Amino acid sequence: MLSIELAIQGRDFALAHGCKLEWHTYPMPHSVCAEEVEALRVWLGAKLRA
């Protein structure tokens, strides 16, 4: 498991090197919530259609 601080550093590094990414955080303990699963479903659906 990564800390949010380390994840933010990774995000910032990727952006600084021209990577396109989507970034979402969710106010919850280390688990999965319905909103997160829905965001993943939408993202994956778009990638599979591309």
N, C-alpha and C positions, 0 to 999 in steps of 0.2 A: 504494500500500500504506500502511495506517495503522499506526502504532505501537500496541502494546497499551495504553500509557498514554492515548493519544488515544481509543482505542476505549472504554476504561473511563470516561473523561470523558463521552463520548457516551451510554453506557449510564446513567450516573448522572443526567445531564440528563434523559433520557427518563423514567426512573423518577420523578424529582422533579416531573415535569409530568404524572404520572398515566398514562403509557403502560404497557400490559402488554407484556412481552417475555420471551423465553427467552434465557438467556445461557450459553454454553458456551465453555470454552477447552480446548485440546488441547496436550499437551506434545510439540511437533514443530516442525521447521523450516517455513518458508513453503511449504506444499504441502497436499495433501488426503489424509486417512487414511480407512480403511474405517469407523471409528467415527463420524467426522464425516459421511460420506455417509449412513450409516444414520440418524443423528439428523435429518438433513435430509429423508430419505425419510419418516420417521415424522411429522415436523412438517408437511410438505407434504401428506401423505395426510390428516392430520386437518383441515387447512385446506380441502382440496378437498371433504371430506365435509360440512363445516359449511354 
